[in-house]
Amino acid sequence: LNEKVTEEREMDPADQAASSTMELLKSSFQNTELEEYHNIELALEKIDDGTYGVCGDCGEPISDKRLKMNPNASRCLRCQEAMEERD
């Protein structure tokens, strides 16, 4: 811990900014990976209970093309677009 503090004190402002940016990027990647992991878990649960490929909003099948592009899609394209329009 002391080494890190000493290193930060020795860094100029540009180095400190670069270091902070790298830490933020690392955190962002970790959050993205965690979100992807949860999406995969949910897709596997849906496979187990027989609801994989079924839209969670309208109950219609999600197209094979959409599932190939996004295997953990939980909505059909129509419902996904409608949801995005509301946001």
Number of C-alpha atoms within 10 A of each C-alpha: 6 7 8 9 10 10 12 14 11 11 13 10 11 9 12 15 12 11 14 12 12 12 12 12 12 12 12 12 12 12 12 12 12 12 12 13 12 13 16 15 13 16 19 15 13 16 12 10 9 10 16 21 23 18 20 16 13 12 12 13 14 21 15 11 9 15 16 10 9 10 15 20 23 22 23 21 14 12 17 14 11 10 12 8 8 6 5
